[in-house]
Amino acid sequence: MSLSLPALAADLEEIQERGYMEVATEDNYAPFNFIEGGDAKGFNADVLEELRDYADFEIRQEILPWTGLLAAVSNDQYDMALTGASVSDERLRVFNYTPPYASAQHFAIKRADDDSISDVDDLSDKTVGVQAGSVLLSRLPELETMLEDDGGELGEVVQYESYPEAFADLANGRLDYVIDSAVPVNTLVASKPDVFAKGPAVSGAGYVSWPVPKDSPELLEYMTGFLEHLKENGRLAELQEKWFGESFPNLPEKPLKSVEQFHELAGLDD
């Protein structure tokens, strides 16, 4: 048989002994991972090829729906997630993260012809779309607090399995706005400026990085070294410019291992 069940997750020494690492990715979250013309595209697709050149073992990839991806990694079905995963309190209790490779501050996306939304207060009591199981959903209390501080309230929240579904409903008027992080917001608006527009920021600072199970500290160190390799040879900045439209030279340089560390870096306790 050419197909087999995924190997149990392992730390670096066991990965090297068995000769391969199994990574989980998704395919429906541009510009991080997506399919175009039947081929994998995006920042992490290019990074995967860089990792295959860098590693002295085989890199095996499994594409999963986002809604089950992190659970599969946390259940030891895969060694790590190589995808556009935002850092959150909940995830930091299960995973460590490599140093961030992109910003993930959250913004509202509105229809381009909607003049009713210009600042956060205008979002009060409007219907919002977010991806199920995402950090965007878990950080909605920040927006709720912003609205309540000015006498407003968070409206109906509709959860979607994938962002393309949410954007379709926004375009046809079933939603008033969608929340996504900085990079995909910029990408979407640049690709469809007649349909969508960038709205106000609805969160504090945030980060995107690769989740590694907490019981794999050597793998975390290895992937941190790989990321440093990409920085030193200039490839990381090239890929950031290619896929995100900008590089991020001032992101944290150390792995993220605790909620306290994350809050300090993101200014969430200020």
Buried (B, 14 or more C-beta within 10 A) or exposed (E): EEEEEBBEBBBBEBBBEEEBBBBBBBBBBBBBBBBEEEEBBBBBBBBBEBBEEBBEBEBBBEBBEBBBBBEBBBEBBBBBBBBBBBBBBEBBEEBBBBBBBBBBBBBBBBBBEBEEBEEBBBBBEBBBBBBEBBBBBBBBEBBBEBBEEEEBEBBEEBBBBBBBBBBBBBBEEEBBBBBBBBBBBBBBBEEEEEBBBBBBBBBBBBBBBBBBBBEBBBBBBBBBEBBBBBBEEEBBBEBBEEBBEEBBEEBBEEBBBEBEBBBEBBEBEE
